[in-house]
Amino acid sequence: MSNLAEERMTRPDAGVLRSEMQLTAKMLKHACRRGLALIQKPVDSANESFRNEWVEIIEEYKRLWLIRNRPGGMEDSVHRMELILFDYE
């Protein structure tokens, strides 16, 4: 992802595309960290950190969704992501 700062896209949606790639990387990193934490157990001390990070990811996801898509479908998509928050309680 460090190379992303050096790219020179000239597309009209370059900023949005950059944000989408950054969000995808955040989601992948979160998933990897979560998987490692589950293997190592116990993860109770990390739950708040994981939860806060996931909430931020959801908010960015919603922002980007509304740029690329119609609102009707976002609720279902976000609901699936919000279910993960129960794992962090």
C-alpha positions in Angstrom: 0.0 0.0 0.0 3.0 2.3 0.4 3.2 2.6 -3.4 -0.3 4.0 -3.5 0.9 7.4 -2.5 3.2 7.5 -5.5 0.6 6.6 -8.1 -0.5 9.1 -10.7 -4.0 8.1 -11.7 -5.7 10.7 -13.9 -9.1 9.1 -13.8 -11.9 11.4 -12.7 -12.6 9.0 -9.8 -9.0 8.5 -8.8 -9.6 9.8 -5.3 -12.5 7.5 -4.7 -10.6 4.5 -6.2 -7.6 5.3 -3.9 -10.0 5.4 -0.9 -11.5 2.1 -1.9 -8.1 0.5 -2.1 -7.1 1.9 1.3 -10.4 0.6 2.8 -9.9 -2.8 1.3 -6.4 -3.0 2.7 -7.7 -1.9 6.2 -10.3 -4.7 6.0 -7.7 -7.3 5.1 -5.3 -6.2 7.8 -8.1 -6.2 10.3 -9.1 -9.8 9.3 -5.5 -11.0 9.5 -5.0 -9.4 13.0 -8.3 -10.9 14.1 -7.4 -14.3 12.9 -4.0 -14.2 14.6 -5.6 -13.1 17.8 -8.2 -15.9 17.7 -5.4 -18.4 17.3 -3.4 -17.0 20.2 -6.3 -16.6 22.6 -7.4 -15.0 24.9 -8.3 -12.0 22.9 -10.4 -10.2 25.6 -7.9 -7.3 26.0 -7.9 -6.6 22.2 -11.6 -6.7 21.8 -12.2 -3.0 22.3 -9.4 -2.1 19.9 -10.7 -4.5 17.3 -14.3 -3.2 17.8 -13.2 0.5 17.5 -11.3 -0.3 14.3 -14.2 -2.2 12.8 -16.6 0.7 13.6 -14.3 3.0 11.7 -14.1 0.6 8.8 -17.9 0.4 8.7 -18.2 4.2 8.6 -15.8 4.5 5.8 -17.5 1.7 3.9 -20.8 3.6 4.2 -19.3 6.8 2.9 -17.7 5.1 -0.1 -20.9 3.1 -0.8 -22.9 6.2 -1.3 -20.4 7.6 -3.8 -20.5 4.5 -6.0 -23.9 3.0 -5.3 -27.5 3.8 -4.7 -28.5 3.8 -1.0 -30.9 0.9 -1.4 -28.7 -2.1 -0.5 -26.3 -0.4 1.8 -28.4 -1.3 4.9 -28.2 -5.0 4.1 -24.5 -4.9 3.3 -23.7 -2.8 6.4 -25.8 -5.1 8.6 -23.6 -8.1 7.7 -20.6 -6.1 8.8 -22.2 -4.9 12.0 -22.9 -8.6 13.0 -19.1 -8.9 13.5 -19.3 -6.3 16.3 -21.0 -8.9 18.4 -17.8 -10.9 18.4 -16.1 -8.0 20.1 -18.4 -7.8 23.1 
